[in-house]
Amino acid sequence: MSDTTANSAGQKQTHGFQAEVKQLLQLMIHSLYSNKEIFLRELVSNASDAADKLRFMALSDSSLYGDDGDLRVRISLDETARTLTIIDNGVGMSEQDVISHLGTIAKSGTKEFFSQLSGDQSKDSNLIGQFGVGFYSAFIVADKVTVRTRKAGAAANEAIEWESAGEGDYSITPITKDSRGTEIVLHLREGEDEFLSRWTVEKIVTKYSDHISIPVEFWQEEQPESEGEDGEKVAAVPGHWQAVNKATALWTRDKSELTDKEYNEFYKHISHDWNDPLSWSHNKVEGKSNYTSLLYVPKKAPFDMWNRDAQHGLKLYVQRVFIMDDAEQFMPSYLRFMKGVLDSSDLPLNVSREILQDTKVTQSLRKGCTSRTLKMLEKLSKDSEKYQAFWDEFGQVLKEGPAEDMANKEQIAALLRFSSTHTDDTVQSVSLADYISRMKEGQDEIYYIVADSFAAAKNSPHLEVLRKKGLEVLLLSDRIDEWLVQHLTDFNDKKLRSVAKGGLDLSKLDDEDTKKAQQETEQAFASVIARFKTALGSQVKDVKVSHRLTDSPACVVTDEHDMSTQMIKLMESAGQKVPEVKPIFEINAEHNLVKHIADEQDEQRFKEWSEVLLDQALLAEKGSLKDPASFVNRLNHLLLSLAK
Ligand SMILES: Nc1ncnc2c1ncn2[C@@H]1O[C@H](COP(=O)(O)OP(=O)(O)OP(=O)(O)O)[C@@H](O)[C@H]1O
């Protein structure tokens, strides 16, 4: 069966696996055992990728095909030797390729993956699935794997044999291999005889790899001449390789003839994800633009979603010829979690990443894919359970949308979900439309607060009067939120309004009696306010009677057009110089502590109280003080004087 011979000139060398590979192999063998048949999916998937890569290289050098242009994968079983062999005539590997691909893990997210392992087998098996199992899954069922490979364009005697028992090391030997491509021989472990059964293996291949676009073939034994039902002679059929799959690119097939299972398996093939996708959208566009897109929303975020250098994007084909993986030009960054295939008839076959950067075709494809994705998410949002699962994984990325994509701002805003005082729950499930539907009569703005944490937002003194009036407030505490509200200033003609800023005016919602009472308090308190202003001097921009507090004695707010506290913190943490922003100090005239201070006749003591009150308010707002020691000293001094 094998077309290889040992290369007498070559020396066998032994190499150690990278430490992570050893760990991954151990984990895989133990955690994925109950799902062991997936090794076939992984190896057939790699063979199909190898065919795609060869086709791509042959676009510029068709001699790479040699006399072997029909790309395919073959699977053969040998009961006596107890081996299962997968043979492709794809791109193959050089010695260097073999060492770097089959001895190390060169993937972004590797560190995060290993740091998240828990030792719990079922949890870890899911993590491995998400991370991608790939070639090493062969060791779930094999106690020895032999790979023989010859790279396209290399001579027969430049082939390589890689062999390992999946423990600490592997060997590499130069060999002679007559044909191009890769042959992977799995020496099955004791007890894995089911993978020697043609029927079983064929069934698994059909289950997982029906969508593979090249033929997956099994050997069909010779059929001797026989007699038909009516005694007629049926000619002998010689032994031949026969495909068990449809071998057409799945996205070129008609939607109506594709099953969910096929879509799911295809997703796993292109994404290297373990889970089924959450949803997909398959579209053929004809007319001004001609392309087919098959876009998937994954269930789980990849390990490297927050890594700026991580690769993402669609698999690009031009007229069914694979061109590149991770073509990021067709999706905006805030949709970088999307997976899928784009097959364009308008791009040239020799298109490169550089050319893609700024062609009209790219722009129109990007527009099409973006709009398709947003529609898909909108549809998904009708199923609140599924959409919540999506939001919990990818919501933070989608929140980058309004800043990045002005044209689709309103549509993206409709997809956003927040925590709010309606539920007071950390789960972000409130849409802006939900919020608007609950707005009180006379309310024409969407209220929000941005804080460092959910607890800080939820317990902020700024919410006191809004809670009392039954006005809902969005509780924002993700890192991206301050950035989001800078760009998302309104939705459905309703302005978004920070409750921590000076411009908040709830008087429209108050009845005449309340307004009158407020005016009276302001007048009665005018002299106390003047004392506060003198006592605090340049520490504050202004001092006012507050109408937003019920339980707290005081709070600070930023002037409507000043930079918000949260924005200042973000800029400071990014090492940027921020101009000093003085707070407006608001006093709750009804609070007993404030009444006590107002009665204080000693101006020195009044100043101390004012400063303690201001520091308290700053602490509640920012979570820290510039000079905490002085605050503690002043507070202790006052406490002592009260204790006397
Ligand atoms: N049959 C093959 N022909 C040519 N190259 C191959 C073949 N099988 C594996 N490789 C090379 O080895 C690399 C590693 O394969 P492996 O399956 O472990 O990872 P992957 O396919 O890149 O991603 P994943 O681990 O998510 O499946 C591949 O990217 C490819 O370069």
The ligand as an SDF file (V2000), in Angstrom:
LIG
                    3D

 31 33  0  0  0  0  0  0  0  0999 V2000
   -2.5890   16.1710    5.9420 N   0  0  0  0  0  0  0  0  0  0  0  0
   -1.8380   17.2590    6.0870 C   0  0  0  0  0  0  0  0  0  0  0  0
   -1.1920   17.8130    5.0520 N   0  0  0  0  0  0  0  0  0  0  0  0
   -0.4160   18.9130    5.1790 C   0  0  0  0  0  0  0  0  0  0  0  0
   -0.2440   19.5580    6.3380 N   0  0  0  0  0  0  0  0  0  0  0  0
   -0.8570   19.0640    7.4200 C   0  0  0  0  0  0  0  0  0  0  0  0
   -1.6770   17.8930    7.3690 C   0  0  0  0  0  0  0  0  0  0  0  0
   -2.1300   17.6450    8.6130 N   0  0  0  0  0  0  0  0  0  0  0  0
   -1.6350   18.6250    9.4020 C   0  0  0  0  0  0  0  0  0  0  0  0
   -0.8800   19.4880    8.7030 N   0  0  0  0  0  0  0  0  0  0  0  0
   -0.1740   20.6880    9.1760 C   0  0  0  0  0  0  0  0  0  0  0  0
   -0.0780   20.6150   10.5650 O   0  0  0  0  0  0  0  0  0  0  0  0
   -0.6930   21.7480   11.1780 C   0  0  0  0  0  0  0  0  0  0  0  0
   -1.2600   21.3810   12.5110 C   0  0  0  0  0  0  0  0  0  0  0  0
   -2.3930   20.5900   12.3550 O   0  0  0  0  0  0  0  0  0  0  0  0
   -3.4840   20.5150   13.4680 P   0  0  0  0  0  0  0  0  0  0  0  0
   -4.5980   19.6970   12.9890 O   0  0  0  0  0  0  0  0  0  0  0  0
   -2.8460   20.0860   14.7430 O   0  0  0  0  0  0  0  0  0  0  0  0
   -3.8980   22.0150   13.6640 O   0  0  0  0  0  0  0  0  0  0  0  0
   -4.7650   22.9590   12.7280 P   0  0  0  0  0  0  0  0  0  0  0  0
   -5.4310   22.1880   11.6520 O   0  0  0  0  0  0  0  0  0  0  0  0
   -3.8850   24.0930   12.3040 O   0  0  0  0  0  0  0  0  0  0  0  0
   -5.8130   23.5680   13.7550 O   0  0  0  0  0  0  0  0  0  0  0  0
   -6.7380   22.7620   14.8080 P   0  0  0  0  0  0  0  0  0  0  0  0
   -5.8350   22.2810   15.8980 O   0  0  0  0  0  0  0  0  0  0  0  0
   -7.6580   23.7970   15.3230 O   0  0  0  0  0  0  0  0  0  0  0  0
   -7.3920   21.6550   14.0700 O   0  0  0  0  0  0  0  0  0  0  0  0
   -1.7020   22.2340   10.1580 C   0  0  0  0  0  0  0  0  0  0  0  0
   -1.9930   23.6000   10.3020 O   0  0  0  0  0  0  0  0  0  0  0  0
   -0.9580   21.9400    8.8500 C   0  0  0  0  0  0  0  0  0  0  0  0
   -0.0710   22.9820    8.5540 O   0  0  0  0  0  0  0  0  0  0  0  0
  1  2  1  0
  2  3  1  0
  2  7  2  0
  3  4  2  0
  4  5  1  0
  5  6  2  0
  6  7  1  0
  6 10  1  0
  7  8  1  0
  8  9  2  0
  9 10  1  0
 10 11  1  0
 11 12  1  0
 11 30  1  0
 12 13  1  0
 13 14  1  0
 13 28  1  0
 14 15  1  0
 15 16  1  0
 16 17  2  0
 16 18  1  0
 16 19  1  0
 19 20  1  0
 20 21  2  0
 20 22  1  0
 20 23  1  0
 23 24  1  0
 24 25  2  0
 24 26  1  0
 24 27  1  0
 28 29  1  0
 28 30  1  0
 30 31  1  0
M  END
$$$$
